[in-house]
Amino acid sequence: MSDDKYSKYELVIGLEVHAQLSTKSKMYCGDSTEFGASPNTQVSPLSLGHPGTLPRVNKAAVAAAVKIGLATDSEIREVNEFARKNYFYADLPKGYQITQDKTPICTNGFLKFEVNGEEKTVRIHR
């Protein structure tokens, strides 16, 4: 096989990375995140998505996002929007997930690192 037919293509690989932050409370409510707590003890009407409850963003988590954004030379959004993505899974009884899919806090950054003495740059879309 000839390599010429592949030379017009560029390999692009995307990763979706989830990170557990070391905050004292959850992302959208004040419920504890203490490791080792008994099952179902770190929940509230808010985290369960009961009617009439509204999420409140964890300021420490946003600060951590801004720090990583600055470290990766990203653009930091001045106004943030959070949306509900509605879908049904057995492990998601409230029927929605809060997301920043369309308007992430940080966008268009990059990470530089060295491999075998050669500097590489990986772009961070969001």
Helices and strands as residue ranges (DSSP letters): G 4-6, H 59-71, E 75-76, E 83-86, E 96-99, E 106-107, E 109-115, E 118-124
